[in-house]
Amino acid sequence: MKYKQIQQTYFLRVDPGEDVVTVLLDFAKEEDIQVADITGIGAVNEVTLGVFDTETKIYHSQDLIGTFEITSLIGSLTRKNDAPYLHAHMNIAGLDNKTYGGHLNRAIVSATAEIVVRTVEGQIGRRFDEEIGLNLFDF
């Protein structure tokens, strides 16, 4: 991964074989990112996406292997227990244009991924909400 900062915005190029989730968490730790939103596009060949069942409070994950374009990557970087916390969703499309989407658990880049990280001043933490079953913004 390589990146460039322009003012409060970072432009990341994720290279083949790298995991988008790992890269973003490592980057956020290295740059001490407190609060940011992320967007991205690219190409991946191994992806794990999840969907949260609000009744059972369980994530259901699906592993996908193939040739995929990232049609949308969106999310936030915040902090939980003083460590970077990524909450991202990804949509991907295969060669047949069939799309898949959900909570991003893992995405291995096949060609490249271009990710924009826009930071803002301040801090937002995360706390686990027992009733909902998720790590929510903690203001």
N, CA, C and O of each residue as an XYZ file, in Angstrom:
556
protein
N       0.837     -1.171      0.000
C       0.000      0.000      0.000
C       0.881      1.233      0.000
O       1.891      1.315      0.698
N       0.464      2.168     -0.796
C       1.119      3.468     -0.810
C       0.028      4.518     -0.643
O      -1.123      4.302     -1.023
N       0.410      5.673     -0.063
C      -0.593      6.714      0.103
C       0.035      8.094      0.066
O       1.241      8.270      0.244
N      -0.835      9.067     -0.175
C      -0.426     10.464     -0.204
C      -1.471     11.270      0.553
O      -2.672     11.036      0.423
N      -0.989     12.228      1.348
C      -1.885     13.107      2.087
C      -1.955     14.469      1.408
O      -0.928     15.051      1.059
N      -3.169     14.969      1.223
C      -3.405     16.328      0.754
C      -4.380     16.951      1.748
O      -5.549     16.569      1.816
N      -3.882     17.907      2.511
C      -4.631     18.518      3.605
C      -5.103     17.420      4.556
O      -4.278     16.666      5.072
N      -6.419     17.312      4.800
C      -6.921     16.306      5.744
C      -7.427     15.044      5.052
O      -8.139     14.241      5.655
N      -7.058     14.874      3.789
C      -7.517     13.725      3.010
C      -6.328     12.885      2.569
O      -5.302     13.411      2.138
N      -6.485     11.562      2.685
C      -5.459     10.613      2.262
C      -5.979      9.827      1.062
O      -7.148      9.445      1.002
N      -5.082      9.600      0.114
C      -5.389      8.793     -1.065
C      -4.532      7.541     -0.988
O      -3.305      7.624     -1.033
N      -5.176      6.371     -0.871
C      -4.466      5.108     -0.710
C      -4.564      4.278     -1.978
O      -5.618      4.200     -2.608
N      -3.447      3.659     -2.340
C      -3.447      2.662     -3.408
C      -3.104      1.332     -2.755
O      -2.002      1.147     -2.238
N      -4.048      0.418     -2.782
C      -3.852     -0.903     -2.196
C      -3.426     -1.843     -3.316
O      -4.040     -1.873     -4.382
N      -2.374     -2.606     -3.065
C      -1.747     -3.425     -4.097
C      -2.263     -4.867     -4.104
O      -2.859     -5.319     -3.126
N      -2.032     -5.591     -5.210
C      -2.485     -6.979     -5.319
C      -2.002     -7.838     -4.145
O      -0.854     -7.742     -3.709
N      -2.914     -8.677     -3.651
C      -2.601     -9.580     -2.553
C      -2.850     -8.992     -1.175
O      -2.848     -9.722     -0.184
N      -3.065     -7.686     -1.095
C      -3.301     -7.053      0.200
C      -4.787     -7.094      0.554
O      -5.652     -7.033     -0.319
N      -5.059     -7.198      1.855
C      -6.426     -7.203      2.361
C      -6.833     -5.769      2.698
O      -6.154     -5.096      3.473
N      -7.918     -5.310      2.129
C      -8.392     -3.939      2.335
C      -8.590     -3.643      3.819
O      -8.204     -2.571      4.285
N      -9.180     -4.563      4.567
C      -9.452     -4.348      5.988
C      -8.150     -4.182      6.764
O      -8.005     -3.235      7.536
N      -7.211     -5.089      6.565
C      -5.922     -5.017      7.259
C      -5.183     -3.738      6.916
O      -4.632     -3.078      7.797
N      -5.169     -3.384      5.635
C      -4.491     -2.162      5.194
C      -5.095     -0.939      5.880
O      -4.357     -0.091      6.381
N      -6.419     -0.836      5.910
C      -7.056      0.329      6.514
C      -6.793      0.421      8.014
O      -6.546      1.511      8.532
N      -6.844     -0.701      8.710
C      -6.579     -0.679     10.152
C      -5.119     -0.341     10.443
O      -4.835      0.436     11.355
N      -4.195     -0.915      9.679
C      -2.769     -0.596      9.861
C      -2.490      0.867      9.544
O      -1.745      1.529     10.266
N      -3.084      1.373      8.468
C      -2.929      2.771      8.081
C      -3.459      3.694      9.180
O      -2.796      4.663      9.551
N      -4.651      3.397      9.700
C      -5.255      4.228     10.743
C      -4.397      4.249     12.000
O      -4.304      5.273     12.678
N      -3.774      3.124     12.309
C      -2.882      3.074     13.474
C      -1.626      3.902     13.210
O      -1.215      4.697     14.055
N      -1.022      3.716     12.045
C       0.213      4.427     11.690
C       0.013      5.941     11.683
O       0.874      6.684     12.155
N      -1.113      6.396     11.151
C      -1.381      7.837     11.030
C      -2.179      8.392     12.215
O      -2.521      9.575     12.238
N      -2.471      7.538     13.191
C      -3.238      7.930     14.379
C      -4.562      8.599     13.995
O      -4.920      9.652     14.523
N      -5.272      7.966     13.069
C      -6.565      8.479     12.625
C      -7.578      8.299     13.757
O      -7.728      7.206     14.302
N      -8.266      9.385     14.099
C      -9.281      9.340     15.152
C     -10.689      9.212     14.573
O     -11.496      8.415     15.051
N     -10.972     10.003     13.540
C     -12.288      9.987     12.899
C     -12.101     10.235     11.409
O     -11.418     11.179     11.010
N     -12.711      9.386     10.588
C     -12.628      9.573      9.136
C     -13.767      8.824      8.462
O     -14.332      7.879      9.013
N     -14.086      9.273      7.259
C     -14.980      8.477      6.424
C     -14.162      7.961      5.247
O     -13.188      8.587      4.830
N     -14.568      6.819      4.722
C     -13.816      6.186      3.637
C     -14.739      5.886      2.466
O     -15.922      5.590      2.634
N     -14.158      5.972      1.273
C     -14.831      5.540      0.054
C     -13.787      4.862     -0.816
O     -12.593      5.130     -0.680
N     -14.230      3.985     -1.709
C     -13.251      3.331     -2.561
C     -13.857      2.544     -3.704
O     -15.051      2.250     -3.747
N     -12.959      2.218     -4.636
C     -13.270      1.375     -5.786
C     -12.069      0.473     -6.018
O     -11.031      0.649     -5.379
N     -12.195     -0.490     -6.923
C     -11.061     -1.344     -7.236
C     -11.491     -2.709     -7.728
O     -12.610     -2.898     -8.207
N     -10.570     -3.662     -7.597
C     -10.817     -5.034     -8.043
C     -10.321     -6.003     -6.977
O      -9.234     -5.832     -6.424
N     -11.125     -7.017     -6.696
C     -10.801     -8.016     -5.677
C     -11.118     -9.408     -6.204
O     -11.894     -9.571     -7.145
N     -10.493    -10.425     -5.571
C     -10.777    -11.795     -5.995
C     -11.162    -12.732     -4.849
O     -11.561    -13.872     -5.090
N     -11.048    -12.267     -3.622
C     -11.506    -13.027     -2.452
C     -12.150    -12.032     -1.501
O     -11.522    -11.056     -1.092
N     -13.410    -12.286     -1.150
C     -14.150    -11.341     -0.323
C     -14.975    -12.104      0.709
O     -15.524    -13.166      0.414
N     -15.058    -11.558      1.915
C     -15.990    -12.055      2.922
C     -16.881    -10.892      3.327
O     -16.414     -9.879      3.847
N     -18.181    -11.061      3.077
C     -19.173    -10.046      3.406
C     -20.155    -10.619      4.415
O     -20.423    -11.821      4.420
N     -20.687     -9.757      5.266
C     -21.628    -10.210      6.274
C     -22.902     -9.395      6.283
O     -22.933     -8.246      5.842
N     -23.953    -10.014      6.796
C     -25.226     -9.337      7.004
C     -25.638     -9.606      8.446
O     -25.624    -10.751      8.896
N     -26.005     -8.550      9.170
C     -26.387     -8.657     10.574
C     -27.879     -8.945     10.684
O     -28.708     -8.201     10.161
N     -28.206    -10.033     11.368
C     -29.598    -10.393     11.628
C     -30.026     -9.680     12.907
O     -29.555    -10.019     13.993
N     -30.909     -8.703     12.788
C     -31.289     -7.896     13.947
C     -32.100     -8.676     14.978
O     -32.151     -8.283     16.144
N     -32.727     -9.764     14.572
C     -33.495    -10.562     15.529
C     -32.594    -11.449     16.373
O     -32.758    -11.526     17.590
N     -31.635    -12.126     15.727
C     -30.751    -13.039     16.461
C     -29.476    -12.359     16.938
O     -28.753    -12.903     17.773
N     -29.194    -11.152     16.400
C     -27.972    -10.399     16.717
C     -26.714    -11.166     16.314
O     -25.696    -11.132     17.006
N     -26.808    -11.856     15.180
C     -25.692    -12.647     14.656
C     -25.381    -12.175     13.242
O     -26.278    -11.926     12.438
N     -24.064    -12.056     12.957
C     -23.630    -11.773     11.588
C     -23.586    -13.079     10.806
O     -23.067    -14.083     11.294
N     -24.123    -13.065      9.610
C     -24.040    -14.202      8.700
C     -23.066    -13.808      7.599
O     -23.303    -12.845      6.869
N     -21.970    -14.554      7.477
C     -20.917    -14.209      6.517
C     -20.950    -15.123      5.306
O     -21.356    -16.282      5.386
N     -20.512    -14.572      4.186
C     -20.409    -15.338      2.948
C     -19.046    -15.068      2.330
O     -18.652    -13.915      2.153
N     -18.324    -16.147      1.999
C     -17.040    -16.044      1.300
C     -17.291    -16.123     -0.197
O     -18.022    -16.995     -0.667
N     -16.688    -15.217     -0.937
C     -16.837    -15.179     -2.389
C     -15.461    -15.189     -3.029
O     -14.576    -14.431     -2.632
N     -15.283    -16.054     -4.025
C     -14.018    -16.135     -4.758
C     -14.333    -15.998     -6.236
O     -15.232    -16.661     -6.753
N     -13.585    -15.127     -6.917
C     -13.815    -14.905     -8.336
C     -13.239    -13.574     -8.770
O     -12.398    -12.992     -8.085
N     -13.699    -13.099     -9.913
C     -13.273    -11.809    -10.451
C     -14.368    -10.793    -10.152
O     -15.488    -10.907    -10.651
N     -14.035     -9.800     -9.334
C     -15.028     -8.819     -8.899
C     -14.490     -7.398     -8.998
O     -13.313     -7.142     -8.745
N     -15.378     -6.483     -9.370
C     -15.108     -5.049     -9.279
C     -15.762     -4.542     -7.997
O     -16.880     -4.937     -7.669
N     -15.070     -3.673     -7.279
C     -15.684     -2.988     -6.143
C     -16.521     -1.857     -6.727
O     -15.980     -0.879     -7.244
N     -17.833     -1.991     -6.644
C     -18.697     -0.932     -7.162
C     -18.960      0.134     -6.110
O     -19.348      1.255     -6.438
N     -18.750     -0.217     -4.845
C     -18.890      0.759     -3.774
C     -18.204      0.248     -2.516
O     -18.412     -0.891     -2.099
N     -17.397      1.093     -1.928
C     -16.819      0.854     -0.606
C     -17.061      2.128      0.179
O     -16.633      3.209     -0.226
N     -17.746      1.998      1.301
C     -18.072      3.165      2.110
C     -18.030      2.768      3.576
O     -18.383      1.644      3.933
N     -17.597      3.695      4.422
C     -17.562      3.374      5.834
C     -16.928      4.457      6.665
O     -16.734      5.588      6.219
N     -16.603      4.077      7.908
C     -16.003      5.024      8.838
C     -14.851      4.373      9.590
O     -14.826      3.163      9.817
N     -13.908      5.214      9.965
C     -12.836      4.842     10.884
C     -13.040      5.654     12.153
O     -13.102      6.883     12.109
N     -13.146      4.964     13.283
C     -13.258      5.611     14.581
C     -12.303      4.888     15.521
O     -11.341      4.271     15.066
N     -12.555      4.956     16.829
C     -11.692      4.290     17.807
C     -12.547      3.468     18.762
O     -13.664      3.849     19.112
N     -11.996      2.333     19.172
C     -12.606      1.510     20.221
C     -11.475      1.004     21.096
O     -10.539      0.372     20.605
N     -11.556      1.278     22.384
C     -10.486      0.907     23.321
C      -9.135      1.434     22.843
O      -8.125      0.734     22.915
N      -9.128      2.665     22.360
C      -7.932      3.374     21.895
C      -7.250      2.710     20.699
O      -6.072      2.957     20.442
N      -7.975      1.881     19.978
C      -7.436      1.250     18.764
C      -8.340      1.614     17.587
O      -9.526      1.881     17.783
N      -7.797      1.626     16.367
C      -8.632      1.918     15.198
C      -9.777      0.911     15.069
O      -9.608     -0.283     15.317
N     -10.933      1.419     14.679
C     -12.116      0.588     14.485
C     -12.698      0.919     13.117
O     -13.045      2.069     12.845
N     -12.802     -0.079     12.268
C     -13.328      0.090     10.920
C     -14.741     -0.469     10.833
O     -14.992     -1.611     11.218
N     -15.657      0.343     10.326
C     -17.000     -0.138     10.001
C     -17.226      0.201      8.538
O     -17.428      1.363      8.184
N     -17.192     -0.815      7.693
C     -17.281     -0.586      6.248
C     -18.238     -1.575      5.598
O     -18.389     -2.713      6.041
N     -18.872     -1.106      4.541
C     -19.712     -1.950      3.701
C     -19.161     -1.904      2.286
O     -18.628     -0.886      1.844
N     -19.297     -3.027      1.581
C     -18.777     -3.117      0.217
C     -19.812     -3.772     -0.677
O     -20.474     -4.735     -0.289
N     -19.939     -3.235     -1.875
C     -20.697     -3.884     -2.945
C     -19.700     -4.278     -4.018
O     -18.790     -3.520     -4.352
N     -19.887     -5.483     -4.555
C     -19.015     -5.968     -5.625
C     -19.878     -6.525     -6.750
O     -21.011     -6.953     -6.529
N     -19.324     -6.514     -7.961
C     -20.013     -7.084     -9.123
C     -19.077     -8.054     -9.820
O     -17.896     -7.762    -10.006
N     -19.611     -9.225    -10.210
C     -18.830    -10.235    -10.911
C     -18.906    -10.066    -12.418
O     -19.509     -9.120    -12.923
N     -18.284    -10.998    -13.125
C     -18.260    -10.953    -14.588
C     -19.657    -10.996    -15.200
O     -19.877    -10.490    -16.300
N     -20.597    -11.605    -14.480
C     -21.981    -11.685    -14.955
C     -22.820    -10.486    -14.494
O     -24.034    -10.451    -14.694
N     -22.156     -9.513    -13.880
C     -22.790     -8.309    -13.327
C     -23.705     -8.590    -12.141
O     -24.446     -7.704    -11.714
N     -23.669     -9.797    -11.608
C     -24.402    -10.094    -10.384
C     -23.682     -9.387     -9.243
O     -22.454     -9.425     -9.156
N     -24.453     -8.742     -8.366
C     -23.836     -7.982     -7.282
C     -24.056     -8.651     -5.930
O     -25.037     -9.360     -5.706
N     -23.105     -8.395     -5.047
C     -23.161     -8.849     -3.663
C     -22.785     -7.653     -2.800
O     -22.010     -6.795     -3.221
N     -23.329     -7.602     -1.609
C     -22.974     -6.500     -0.729
C     -23.187     -6.859      0.717
O     -23.893     -7.812      1.046
N     -22.562     -6.075      1.579
C     -22.733     -6.271      3.009
C     -21.585     -5.688      3.794
O     -20.754     -4.945      3.274
N     -21.563     -6.048      5.070
C     -20.504     -5.615      5.977
C     -19.181     -6.237      5.529
O     -19.102     -7.444      5.301
N     -18.161     -5.419      5.407
C     -16.868     -5.898      4.913
C     -16.057     -6.545      6.030
O     -15.716     -5.898      7.020
N     -15.754     -7.828      5.857
C     -14.886     -8.555      6.782
C     -13.494     -8.769      6.202
O     -12.505     -8.795      6.934
N     -13.424     -8.921      4.873
C     -12.145     -9.231      4.221
C     -12.313     -8.997      2.728
O     -13.361     -9.297      2.156
N     -11.254     -8.451      2.091
C     -11.282     -8.262      0.636
C      -9.851     -8.241      0.127
O      -9.103     -7.304      0.406
N      -9.469     -9.269     -0.616
C      -8.115     -9.374     -1.158
C      -8.090     -8.735     -2.545
O      -8.849     -9.113     -3.438
N      -7.203     -7.763     -2.698
C      -7.106     -7.006     -3.947
C      -6.480     -7.870     -5.030
O      -5.494     -8.567     -4.790
N      -7.066     -7.819     -6.237
C      -6.529     -8.581     -7.370
C      -5.719     -7.701     -8.317
O      -4.717     -8.157     -8.869
N      -6.125     -6.468     -8.514
C      -5.404     -5.546     -9.407
C      -4.967     -4.313     -8.626
O      -3.773     -4.072     -8.450
N      -5.927     -3.547     -8.166
C      -5.661     -2.372     -7.332
C      -6.943     -1.978     -6.630
O      -8.034     -2.373     -7.042
N      -6.811     -1.210     -5.583
C      -7.956     -0.552     -4.951
C      -7.531      0.876     -4.654
O      -6.426      1.123     -4.171
N      -8.415      1.800     -4.947
C      -8.177      3.212     -4.675
C      -9.145      3.638     -3.586
O     -10.361      3.613     -3.772
N      -8.591      4.029     -2.450
C      -9.415      4.362     -1.292
C      -9.098      5.784     -0.847
O      -7.935      6.172     -0.739
N     -10.140      6.543     -0.595
C      -9.995      7.910     -0.104
C     -10.442      7.934      1.355
O     -11.543      7.496      1.688
N      -9.569      8.453      2.219
C      -9.845      8.563      3.647
C      -9.884     10.047      3.996
O      -8.867     10.736      3.922
N     -11.058     10.533      4.374
C     -11.229     11.946      4.722
C     -11.319     12.078      6.235
O     -12.282     11.622      6.850
N     -10.314     12.701      6.829
C     -10.291     12.860      8.276
C     -10.953     14.171      8.676
O     -11.024     15.119      7.894
N     -11.432     14.198      9.905
C     -11.978     15.414     10.497
C     -11.412     15.548     11.905
O     -10.998     14.563     12.516
N     -11.401     16.772     12.409
C     -10.917     17.006     13.771
C     -11.915     16.440     14.774
O     -13.124     16.480     14.549
N     -11.405     15.919     15.873
C     -12.262     15.417     16.933
C     -12.070     13.932     17.163
O     -11.193     13.296     16.578
N     -12.910     13.399     18.027
C     -12.847     11.986     18.361
C     -14.253     11.417     18.481
O     -15.165     12.061     19.000
N     -14.402     10.205     17.991
C     -15.627      9.437     18.191
C     -15.196      8.026     18.545
O     -14.423      7.394     17.824
N     -15.708      7.545     19.670
C     -15.395      6.189     20.091
C     -16.507      5.228     19.697
O     -17.458      5.591     19.005
N     -16.357      4.000     20.157
C     -17.360      2.955     19.944
C     -17.638      2.278     21.278
O     -16.743      2.114     22.106
N     -18.883      1.892     21.470
C     -19.236      1.093     22.642
C     -20.248      0.038     22.206
O     -21.079      0.269     21.328
N     -20.154     -1.117     22.841
C     -21.073     -2.198     22.511
C     -22.417     -1.940     23.174
O     -22.481     -1.672     24.374
N     -23.479     -2.019     22.403
C     -24.836     -1.851     22.904
C     -25.471     -3.235     23.016
O     -25.729     -3.893     22.009
N     -25.719     -3.665     24.246
C     -26.268     -5.007     24.504
C     -27.627     -5.210     23.832
O     -27.896     -6.276     23.279
N     -28.471     -4.196     23.880
C     -29.821     -4.330     23.333
C     -29.801     -4.511     21.816
O     -30.536     -5.335     21.271
N     -28.964     -3.743     21.149
C     -28.895     -3.810     19.687
C     -27.952     -4.915     19.223
O     -28.209     -5.574     18.216
N     -26.859     -5.117     19.961
C     -25.901     -6.161     19.603
C     -24.782     -5.701     18.696
O     -24.126     -6.516     18.046
N     -24.556     -4.379     18.647
C     -23.524     -3.818     17.769
C     -22.677     -2.790     18.509
O     -23.082     -2.264     19.546
N     -21.496     -2.511     17.961
C     -20.647     -1.434     18.463
C     -21.119     -0.124     17.833
O     -20.950      0.092     16.633
N     -21.707      0.741     18.646
C     -22.290      1.988     18.162
C     -21.352      3.162     18.398
O     -20.441      3.087     19.222
N     -21.587      4.258     17.658
C     -20.884      5.503     17.950
C     -21.085      5.834     19.424
O     -22.185      5.678     19.954
N     -20.025      6.290     20.085
C     -20.087      6.701     21.486
C     -19.638      8.153     21.555
O     -18.446      8.445     21.459
N     -20.589      9.060     21.720
C     -20.284     10.498     21.707
C     -19.972     11.013     23.094
O     -19.694     12.201     23.264
